[in-house]
Amino acid sequence: MISTFFDHELKAFWRSKNTGKSIAVKVVMGILIFILFLYVLALGLFMDKIVAAMSPNEDLTVAFCGIVLVYFLGDLLMRLQLQELPTLKVQPYLHLPVKRNSVVGYLALTALLSFFNLWPIIIFGPFILKIILPASGAVTTIVFIVSIIALSIFNNYLALYIKRKANLNGWIFLMAGAVLTLATCGDYVWHLYSLKAISYLFFGNLIIKPYLVLLPLVLSVAMYYVNFYYLKGNLYLEELSSKKDVIRKSSTEIPFLNRFGNIGDLVANEVKLILRNKRPRSALIMGLFFMFYGLIFYTNPKIGEGFKVFVGMFMTGIFIINYGQFMFSWQAGHFDGLLVSKIKFTDFLKAKYLLFTIVSTVAFILTTPYVYFGWRTVLIHFVMYLWNLGINTTIVLYFANRNYKRIDLSKGASFNWEGVGASQLLLSFPLILFPYLIYLPFKYLGYTNAGLAVLAIIGVAFIITRDFWIKKLEADFYTKRFKIAEGFRNK
């Protein structure tokens, strides 16, 4: 049956209208993956020298046993961001005499066809053969290789399980990221424990107690069956849809938006769009992760105030930049319906402004703990928050009228360039350059406070005159709406 499913997927690929485009994308991706493979292979071949350079005073085997667990923590984080869920259009099979175990088994087994499962073998395999095999013998070598493979499989199914659960509830993804972050900080920031010591506790004992290999084997098999039964339990379309309806309704019925009438309804619908689809949801989640962006720069005393302008704009406006650069492509699938609906485009634009205002306000509040680096840091954040609400929202919506590339909401964000065009490249220049064109002359003249004040005044001026800019954007849209719609129809 598995061969039948595979044959059906091949036929669906070759019969698709976008076969040529898909092949071109896969060729480019294949080249990039091959180059990455060469780098990983080089890392594996020279792993013994790298470990010796990193831990010159430690035995190679001891140092190696201490980094394996650290690698798999990083591997899990990368999988959560980059690994795609294996897909199969199951609807045509559910009314046929096809065993559900076969459908679920195919989805579970094809999940193993990931390059992430190959990397640990390439990275650690040469070291095990060169160092552990001569020192500890064939049995220990086999036990190490089996443990590495089993942990990779465990990570594979754990990441897929978290991502599938996150499709129903986005908070699960954030909780998983928070757990990984806390686990890392517990060692490298707060020094509560040592991940290297925990790693050595298992892999060091694996040399003298080979039966410990059963632990990663049991974990990998258990995680496989957790995925298997979760998929099997959600293979009934009516049950899956009813679960989604309950969860999504509770997460998007926002009483606060009721006071805005039709505009609030449009914002609520956009919130649903973000939470229900992979790529826009990833834009929101990445925005939350970038709230830690300031820790990278503010801890460096060499960073000047001029760079804080950029960091403040980035942290308080990351959602405007990350999500707004693909406006109106998020609505590409139903854009024709919007054109013929009773919705006024003025309200549509006001809803975009309101969404950006709400998210940027939350982002500014989340950055207030940076007061630790001084009240002036929070002041700069507030100035750039006003700039984002006034200038950057208007710039983003101006370029939205020049974006003609559609986006498939069901696709993930990793290695996905769908919807990316010249407008995204052009958009980056005014977003980055405009605040500096105003601020830097004041800075070089020694009037930094005046520079910040002018930025704030311009931002507030654009906020006050927002209705005027909305009318200009609306008039601009009506001259380009048919071209936008035609671009969105091209799949």
Secondary structure by P-SEA (a helix, b strand, c coil): caaaaaaaaaaaaaaccaaaaaaaaaaaaaaaaaaaaaaaaaaaaaaaaaaaaacccccaaaaaaacaaaaaaaaaaaaacccccccccccccccccccaaaaaaaaaaaccccccccccccccaaaaaccccccccaaaaaaaaaaaaaaaaaaaaaaaaaaaaaaacaaaaaaaaaaaaaaaaaccccccccaaaaaaacccccccccccaaaaaaaaaaaaaaaaaaaaaaccaaaaaaaaaaaaaaacccccccccaaaaaaaaaaaaaaaaccaaaaaaaaaaaaccccccccccccccaaaaaaaaaaaacccccccccccccccccaaaaaaaccccaaaaaaaaaaaaaaaaaaaaaaacccccccaaaaaaaaaaaaaaaccaaaaaaaaccccccccccccccccccccccaaaaaaaaaaccaaaaacaaaaaaccaaaaaaaaaaaaaaaaaaaaaaaaaaaaaaaacaaaaaaaaacc
